[in-house]
Amino acid sequence: MKKIATWTVLVLATSLAGCSGAAYSNRSLESIHQPVVSNNIYQFDVAASNGELPPSEQGRLQGWFDAMGIRYGDRVAVEDPSPYGASSAQATVRSMVERRGLLLSRDVPVTTGAVPEGYLRVVVTRASASVPGCPNWASTSSINPANATSSNYGCATNSNLASMIADPNDLIKGARDTGHDPNAATRAIQTYRTKPQTGAGELTKVPTGGGQ
């Protein structure tokens, strides 16, 4: 979290500095309008009875997941303060997370308050990305003695990138290498080559009825 916060502050400072002057003076092809990533942390405590997660608590947790709209890019972790760990309850939470197409994260962020005795804390970290200060046409001047780029340069490209990326944290440190699957790498090409084109078939004749 410290690395993300530092990076965010630096980007904000650069953006504000670039737009504060009357004349825009960015002469490079690197836009000062860069995506800024922020992480929001949500926590939910569930009671573990004798190391198990009872059906009532599973229902509560399932409802919270539904309300949160857990999706790809979210990072779900479990904080267990018990000395021996409620392994069965953690396994239940893991299976609930995996049914949503996610894996339980080993990195547990710092949360608010202590976890009550006999409880597990489920923590969801959700990242978002945006480009502050865009669009920015206010700093553009017709007088450009420095041959600088437009004050809005990079806004469209980086704003689209920030809105389309599945996991905004990949903008900071990239995705972790989990191995190379040749089948996954060639699936898109194989689908492109084998799937019939949408306009390959004949046109369908649709009878039209007369109006009254």
NORRAVEN-V400618 format. One record per residue. PSI is psi in whole degrees, 0 to 359 (* if undefined). Layout:
psi = (PSI:PSI)
//
This chain:
psi = (326:320:319:315:317:317:320:315:319:318:318:318:320:319:316:323:323:335:357:333:159:326:132:130:28:106:1:174:12:118:142:348:92:150:139:127:131:148:130:136:127:141:149:124:133:146:130:112:115:40:0:158:104:159:325:319:326:321:319:315:321:318:323:318:318:317:325:338:50:132:174:139:333:146:120:130:163:128:118:108:353:147:324:348:132:80:322:318:320:322:324:316:320:316:324:323:319:329:343:11:19:165:145:129:147:343:113:117:167:130:178:125:165:150:127:154:135:11:157:148:119:124:127:124:120:124:150:152:143:165:102:149:9:143:161:94:355:330:356:133:146:338:117:68:339:1:47:162:166:152:341:3:127:350:313:311:311:330:320:319:316:326:336:338:135:316:102:335:341:340:340:308:8:170:146:137:115:18:162:125:108:326:318:325:328:358:318:320:319:319:320:323:328:335:132:145:148:332:15:331:167:157:141:129:123:117:142:139:151:146:156:*)
//
